[in-house]
Amino acid sequence: MHPLQTLKAFVTVAREGSVSRAAIRLHLTQPAVSLKLKQLQDELELKLFQRKPQGLVLTPDGQALLPVAEKALAALAAFEQSARALHSTLRGRLRIGTIVDPEFIRLGAFLHRLVERAPQLETELRQGMSGSVLEQVRDGRLDVGFFLAPPGVGPGALAPEVAHRELTGFQYYVVAPAGWGPRIGSTRWEDLANMPWIVTPEDSVHHRLLKGVLDPLGVLPRGVAQVDQEACMLDLVRAGVGLSLARDALAMTERQERGLVVLDGVRLPCALSFIWHRDRRGEPLIGEALEALEGVWGHPGA
């Protein structure tokens, strides 16, 4: 196999019909190009060029070898391009904190976008409550994650060092078991707090939302059961255990399909955000995640 520069000299002289013009194209001296041609012909024991008044022209052997040499150069160029591309290919593991259900946070579309943009990137998903996701992003156990908080609040009040991008807003409704309509005489929060509630741990957005509305009133919800998953909360509501919060779409579906009571006029606004540590914004992993996120959610507000 001949060195790259030798093959380039052969192909360039064949195309130019002149050693001098080929030397200019190759940024070499004329003697250097002539030497490479002589070495190639000596090694192959073939005469590749003959001199004519119009310049150097290929012999039949040279004409036979030219397309093969061109293919070899093209293959070498593709090899070099692939090698260079590997230097810029993002590698590593992106640890993502996920919450609620995958469809709501568009997790499938987000991961698909990531794989398209960075096929060498590995992802590790950790499901949890938004408060625990926030804490793990804060201390570096997670790289990015999803978070729930009232609109415009984000994680700043709990962890100023964590940045966020707000993706979408929605409402939480108060839902009650089927047939409980007559039992709920008032939609005042002071009265609702005295009803039996399915409560959640402090890391849950449900806990933070209820706390935000009940603390100023000096009351606590009368908890009769504590769960940490939204699906379990709805199961207990269906079973007649007590009241709970449910996202707007889920609440409407449960009312239509299961007959659960949705308290009209009692809503708690919330927003879904994507979070990362402020100090890591310039890291390629975080940047790639944010670019993929934008491809799924458009241009969300910061």
N, C-alpha and C positions, 0 to 999 in steps of 0.2 A: 504494500500500500504506500503510495507516494505522498510526501508531505503536502500539506494544503497549499503552500505558496507555489509549489511546482505545478500542481494541477491548475491553479489560477493563472500562472504564466502561460501554460499551454492553451487554455481556453481563451484568454484575453488576446494573445497573438493571433489565434485562429480567427477571432472576430474582427480584430483591427487590421490584420494583414500587414502589420509593421511592428518591429521590436521597439522602435522609439515611441510610437503611440501607446503601445502596451505598457511601456515603462512609466509613462506619464500617468496612465490610469491606475497603475499598481503602486505608484509612489516609490519606484525603485530606479536604479540606474540601468542604462542599456546593457552594460556588461553583465550585471547581475541577472537580468532576464535571459540574456543569451546563454549564460552558464547553466541556468536551470533547464532550459530547453535541451542543451547538449547532454546534461546529466540524465534527463528523462529518456532521450533517444538511446543513449548508451546502455542504460539499464534495461530498456525494453528490447534493444537490438533491432530497432525499427527506425526508418526514416519517416518523420511526421510532416516535414515541410519541404517544399522546394522553392527556390527563388526564381521569380519571373519579373519581367519589367514592371508589372503593376504591384509588385511586392511579394511577400511570402504567401504561398497558397498551400493548402493541405494536400498531402499525397493521399492515395486511396486508403492507406493504413491510418493516416491521420483523420480522414473523414469517418472511418469506422469507429475510431476511439473517441471522437469529439462528443457525441451524445452520451456516451458512458461517463466521460469525465464531467459533463454538465450535470448529470444525475447525481454523481458522487459529491459534487460541490453543493448541490441543492440539499442533499441529505445531511452533509456536514453543517450547513447553515441552519437547518431545522434542529439539528442536535444542539448547536450552540444556543439557539433561541429558547429551546426547552430548558436547557441548563440555567440560562439567565432568568427565566420565568420562575424557576424554583426558588431563587433568592428572594423574590417578592411575594411568594405564596404564603399566606397567613397560616401558621400552624399553632397548635396548642389546644387547650381545653377551656371552653367557656362554661362557667357554672352559673346556671340560671335559676332564680327562685320563682316558682310559679304559685298561683293562688286560684281559688274558686275553680270553675270548669275551663278546660282548654279552649272550648269554642268561644267563650266570652272574651278571653284575652287574645284570641286569634293566634294561639300558640302554633298550630300546624302551619299556617301561612308564614309566620315569623321564622320557624325552623327551616321551612322550604327555601325561603329567601336566603337564609344564612348559608345553606348547603350550596345553592347556586353561586353565591358570591365567593365563598371560601370552602371549596370541597375538601381541603385538608384539615379543616377545623372540626374538633370534636366538641359535642355539647353534653353537659351533665345537668339533668333536671332534678330539682328538689322541691317537692310540693310542701306547702305550709301555709300558715296564716300570714297576713301582710306584715304584722308586727315582727314576727320572727324573721321574715325575709329582710326587713329593714335592718334588724340587728346584725344579720349575717353579712349584708352588704357593707355595713358600717365597719365591722371588724375584719373583713377580707375573706370570710369563709365562702361568700358568693361574689361573683363578678358583677352581675346585674340582676334585676328582678322586677316583679310587678308589685304594686302597692296601691292600697285603697285609703282614701282620706276625703274629707269635704272639699269641694271645688276651691281652688286657689290656695289651699293650705299645704298640700304635699307633705313630705316628711320633715320639712324644715323645723317644725316645732319640737320634734322628738330627736332629730339628729341633723344639726345644721351642716355637718360635713358631707351629707348625702345630697346629691343633685337629683333633679327629677324632670321628666317631660310628661306633661298631662296629655292623655290620649283621648279620653271621652268622658262625658258626664252622664249620670243616670240618677234614679231615685230608689231609695229603699222604702218599702211599705210595711206597715204592721199587718200581719196576717194572724188569723185565729182559726181554731177548728170549725168545721162545718156545723152549723146550727147554733153557734155561739152569739149570733147577732143580738138576741134579746138580753144576753148576759152583760153585754157591753153598753152600759147606759150612757157613757160619756166618752168623748175622745180627748178630753183634757189629759195631759201627761200625768198630772197628779193622781188622777183616777186610774189611768191605764197602768201606772206603776204598781198599784195594789192588786192587779190581776196576776194569775200565775204566769210566769215567764220561763221560756227556755233560754238560758243565758250562755255566754261564751267566755273563754279566758281573756285576759287583758290584751293578748297579742292580736285578738280578732278585731276587725273593723266594726263589727256589730257592737262589741263592748264599748269601743271609743265613741261611736255615734250616740248610743244610749246615754253614756256618761256625759257627753257634751250637752244633751238636752235636759237631763235629770239633775245634774249637779247644781245648776243655778236655782233649782226648785227645792234643793235640800232633801231629795227623796232617792230611793234605790228601787230597782225592780225586784219584785218578789220572786226570786228564782226558785224553781222546783226541779230543774234539771240543768246540767251543764254539758255541752257538747262542743266539739271543735271543728265540725264539718257541716257545711251548708246542707248537704243532702240529709244528714241525720236530724238537723233542726226541722226540716220540712216533714220528715217521717214522724217526728214526735208531735208536730202540729196536727198532722192527719190523724194520729192516734188519740187526739183529744187531750194532750198533756197541758198545753198552754200556748201563749202567744209567742211570736218570734218576728224578726225582721226578714224580709225577702226582697231580692232585687226586683225591679218593676216587671220585667218580662216573666220571671218565674212566678211572681205573685199573680199576674193576670192569667197565666196558664193554669195555676193551681185553682184559681177561682172557677175557671171555665170547666176544667176536667175533673176536679175533686170536690168542688163546692166549698172550698175554704172561704172564710170571710176576710175580705180586704177592707180595712178601715179607710173610708173615703176622707180625703182632706188631711190625713196624717202621713206626711212624707218627710224623709230625711235625705237631702241631696248628698251625692257622693261622686267621686271621680276616680277613674283608673289612671294610674301613672306608671311610668317606667323609671327605675332608679339605678344609680351608680354612684360610686364614691367620687367626690369632686377632684381629689388629687390624682385620679386615674383617667381623667377625660382624654388626655393625649395618647393613651396606650392604644396600639392597633386593635386589640381585642375589643375594647370598649367602642372605639370608633366604628368597627365593622358591625357591631351589634346595633348601634344607633342608625347606621345607614340602612341596615336590613329593616329596622323598625319603621323608618320613614317610608320604605317601599310598601309596607303593609298598611300603615295608618295615615299616609300622606304627610302633610306638614303640620303636625300638632303644635300647639302653643307650648312654650317653656314654662 
